[in-house]
Amino acid sequence: MAESAFAKWPAWARMRALVIKEFLAMLRDKKGRVTLIAPPVLQLVLFSFASTLAVENADIVYLDRDGGAATAEIIQRIQGSPNFRSVTRVNSEKAVEHAIDEQDAIAGIHFPQGFSSDLKAGKPAPLQIVYDGRRSNASQIVNVYLGQIAASANTALAATKQDNHRTTPSEIVTSNAFNPNLEYMWFVLPSLLAMISALSTLSVTAQSIARERELGTFDQLMVTPLRVHEILVGKSIPPFLVGLFNSTIFVIAAVFFFDVPFRGSLVLLYGAVVFFLLSIIGVGLFISSLSKTQQQAFLGMFIFMTPAVLLSGYASPIDNIPFWLEQISLANPIRHFIVIVQGVFLKAMPLMQVLANTVPLIIISAFTLSAAAWLFRHRME
């Protein structure tokens, strides 16, 4: 009798009952309530400061066999740079090698005898720098820092010896579009919005159907008058709201706590967020339908997130990966959303560019949700 009355409810009322049931299942457990809020906030704080792509507090050693003005100028500029923590003088090449071997320094600079005089005379003045190749990415960045310092010191020294009949040497003036001071936080925070929103949404979605099977309530759910699409919609709304909530927290924290500029349209950003979350929910429902236990669902979530983050363009540029892997990454929703969120935050990405990157999210959403619905029906049979 009760079942018959429930069956006569409108579809929206039946789905509302399922959504309320899903929220109660998530919030009933105290640990579950904590995991909805604490991990995203903790990840926001930790990743914002720990996942820096800049090189700071680097240690340098140098061997000075010259003792001239050029050497002193370069060393002074290195010591005054905020990117280096210590600049230590050593007395032999073996000491330089030892500092690199023991990772006491990321680079060792050797100023040969006659360096300053050769530079003053306009002769080639080679400067040898040895880097710690075990930290290849950091070494490349430090190489850029030291190259800029050496070039600026050379320009300053050349300017001081010009007389009134000679022109001042040309100087290269560089500027960085959208991020003038190359603040790594401006790059990290928008990217984290994509990754952690995906992680929190996926964790909730992937556990939903698997939790029903593990607790033995899946069969009870199947005998209710709820149709398959109603069950999937009811299962999708709670993680969608969780992802939307976490995205909002990240936007507020990025703008008001970390001073990341927001130059674009909030409407365009949230429009892209909707399809991004739908694509992640489709993946989560597929994993959950495939899993019999929550442990299996967690493992499936991990299997998806690891390559998704690596192929998102966050850790390394997409252009650096092989062509065939770049084509595979087109199926990665995080890749497309990172482009949108960085563009909206930093350069006020116009509507057409946002749409161009949202269309792949719409396609991925349609595919993943359809695949999840097919697998859900298949597992019911």
N, C-alpha and C positions, 0 to 999 in steps of 0.2 A: 504494500500500500504506500509506504513511504517512498519506495523506489519509483513507483508509478508517478507519484506527485513530483518527485525530483525530475523525472523525465519530461514532464510537462513544462518545466521552467524554460524561459528563453535561453538561448545559447549564451548570451552575455552573463546571465545570472549563474549558470552552471560554471562558466569559466571563472567568475568572481569567487565562487565558493572554493574552487581549486586553488586560486591565487592566495586566498586567505589561509587555506590549509598549508600551502607551501611556505608562506611567511611564518606561520606558527611553528612549522617544523624547523625552520632556520633559527627562530628566536627562542624556542623553548629551552634549548640547551644553553647554559651560561657560557660555555667555551665557544659555542657556535656564534653567539653574539659578539664575543671578543674578537674572533677571527674575521668578522666582517669589517671591523673598523681598525683594529690595532695593526695588522700586517700592512695595509696600504699606507697608513700614516708613518709607520716605522720605515718602510721602504722609501717613502718620500724623503725622510730626513737622512737616512743612510746613503742612498744612491745619489742624492743631490750633492753630497760632499765627498763621497768615496769614489764615485765613478767619474772622476775628472779625467778629461782628455788632455789637460795641460800638464806641463812638466814644471814643477816647482820644488824648491828645496833640494836642488841637485848639487852634488859636491864635485869640485874641480881641483885637480892638482896641476902644477906647472913647473917646468924646469927652465930657468932663465940663465942662458949662457951669454946673453947680449948685454943686459943692463943699460940699454939706451932709452931714449925718450919715447919711442914708439911702443916698446914693450911696456913701459910704465903706464902709458896712456891706455893700452888695451886692458891691462890688469885692473886698472882703476875702474874702467867701465864695467868689467865683469863683476867686480866686487860691489858696484853700485846697482847691479841688476837685481830685481826682486825674484828672478827665477833661480838664483843660485844661493845656496845656504852657506857654503864655505868655499873659499879659494885658498888653497894651501900650497906653499912653495916647497919643493923637494930639491935634493942636491944631486941626483943621479937618475939615469934612465931606468936602472933597476928599481928605484923607488917608485917611479911612475908605473912600471909593470906590476909591482907588488900592490899598489893601490887599486889598479884595475882588477887584478886577480882576486883580491879579497873583497871586491865590491865596495871599497871605501870611497871610490870616486867613479863617476860615470864617464869621465873624459880626462885625458892628460895632455897638456899643451907643452910643446917643446919650442922655445925661442932660440934659434941657432945664433952662434956668434956672428956679429956683423949684420944682424937683422935690421936694426934701426938705421945704420949707415947706408945699407943697400936701398932701403926704402926712401931715404932722403935723397939719394943720388938718382932715383928713378929706375933702379935696377930691379930685376925680379927678386922678391924676398919671400921664399917659401916658409910657410908656417905649418909645422907638423902637429896634427891632433890625433890621438889614439882614443877610440871609443870602446865601450864595453858592448860587444856585439850580442851578448846574451839578452840585453835589453834593447832590442833593435828599434822598436818604435820610439822609445824615449831618447835613444841616441840620435835618431834622425831629427827629432825636434830640437835637441840641444845643439846639434850641428847647425840648424837654422839660426838659433839664438846667437851662437858664437860667430857665425858668418856675418850676421847683421851688425854685431858689436865691432868686429874687425873692420868692416866696411865704413862704419860711421867714424871710427877712430882714424882710419886712413884719410877720410875726407877732412876731418878736423885738422890733422897734421899738415895736410897739403894746403889748407886755407891759411894756416899761420905763416907759411913761408912764401906766400905770394907777394910780389912787389906791385907797385902801382902800374906797371906796364904789362902785367899779365892778368889774364882773366881768372876769376874764381872757378874752381872745378865744379862741374855740374853735380847736382845732388838728386837722387831718386827719392821722390816723395810717394809713399804708399798709403792707401786707404782701404778699408774693408767695408764693403757694402753690407748693410743690414745688421752688422755687429762690429762697430768701429774699433772697439778695444779687444775684440776676440774673447769676450767673456764666455768661458766654457759653460757657465750656468744657463746662459741663454740658449745653448744648444741642448744641454742635458735635460732640463725641466720639460720642455715640450715633448721630447722623445720618451721620457719617463711617463708622461700622461698616457701615451699610447700603450706602452708595455705593461704598466701596472694595472691600468684599467682593464686590459685584456686578461691579465692574470687573475684578477679578482672576479671578473665576470665568468671566466672559464672554470674557475674552481667551484663556484656555486652551481653552474649549469651541469658540469660533468658529474657532480655527486648526486643530482636530483633523482634520476631514474634508477641509478645504481643503488642509491639508498633505499628506494622502494623495494627492490629485489632482495637486498640484504636483510631488511627488516620484515620481509614477508607480506608487505602490504601491496605489492604490485598486482597480484591476482585480484585483490579487493578493488583496486582502481579499475581493472579491466571489466569487471562486472557492473560497474556504474553506467548510467546512460550517457556518460561523456563520450563524445566521438574522438577519433584519433587527433584531428586537427585542434579540437578544443583542449585536449590534454597537453599537446605541444605548446599551444598558446599560453595555457595556464602555467606550464613549466618555464616558459620564456620570460614572462613579465617580471617575476621577482629578481632574477639575475640582471635583467635589463635595467631595472630601477637601481640595483646595487651599483652597476657600472656607471650609470648616469650620476649617481651620488658621488662616487669616487672621482669621476672626471671633474665634477664641479669643485670638489675639494682641491684638486690639483691646479685648476685654473686660478682659484682664489689664492692658493699658497704661492704659485708662481708669480702672480702679479703683485700681491700685497706684502708678501714676506721675503721673496727673493728678488724683487724689483726687475723681473723679466718684462720687457715692454710688450703690450698687446696692441698691435697696430691694425688688426683686421676686424672682421665682422663676427660678432658672437653668434649671430643667427647662422652664418655659414659654417662656423665651427661645430655647433650643436647639430646642424643638419647632417654633417659628415659623421659625427659621433653616433647618431642613430643607426646608420648603415654599418658602421664599424662594429658596434655592439651586436647587431643582428648577425653579422658574419661570424663573430666569435661565439655567439650563442648557438648557431648552427653547428659549429665544430664541437662545442661542448655537448649538445644533445646527441650528436653522432657517437661521440666517445662514450657517453652515458648509456646509450641504447646498446652499444657493443659490449659493455662491461656487466659482469654479474655481481661484483663487489665494489665497494668504495675504494679499496686498495687498487684494483685494476683501473678504475677511473682515474685515480691520482697518477698512476703510471702512464696512462694514455695522455693525460694532460701534460706531463713532463716531456713525453716523446714529441708532442706537438710544439710546445713552447721553446724548447732548446733550439731547434733549427729555425723557428720563426724569428727569434731574436737575432740569431747570427745572420740571417738573410734579410734583415729589416733595414740595413744601412746605418744602424746606430754604432756598432763597434768598428766597422770599416766600410768604406764607400762601396756601393753596389758595383761601380765600374771596375773595382779591383778583382772581382770574382770571375771565374771562367764564364764564357758566353752561355753554355748549356745550363749552368747553375743560375745565371741571371734570368733565363727564361722560366725556370722553375719558381724563382722568387716572385714572379708576377702573380702567382696564386696565394701569396702571403698577404693577408689584410693589414698586418702591422706595417709592412713596407709602404703601402699607399697612404695609410693614415699618418705616418710620421711626416711624409711630404706635406700633407695638408696642414697638420698642426704647427709645424715649423714655419710654413709659409704664412699662415694666418697670424701667428704670433709676431713674426719678425719683419715681414715685408708687405702686410696687408694684401695677401693673395686675392686677386680679383675673382669674380664669380665663375668665369669660364674655366679658369685653371682649377678652381676647387671642384667644379663639375667633372672636369677631365680626370681628376684623381678619385672622384667619388663613384664614377661609373664602374670601375673595377670592383669596388666594395659592394655595389648593388649586385653585380654578377656573382661574386663570391657568396654573398648572402643568399641569393636565390638557389645557388647550387648546394651549399652546405645545409640549408634548411630543408630542401627537397630530399637530399640524401639522408638526413636524419629522419624525416617522415617515412621514407621508404624502408629504412632499416627498422624503425619502430614497428611498422606494420608487419614486416617480415619476422621479427622476433616474437610477435603476438601469435603468429600462426603455429 
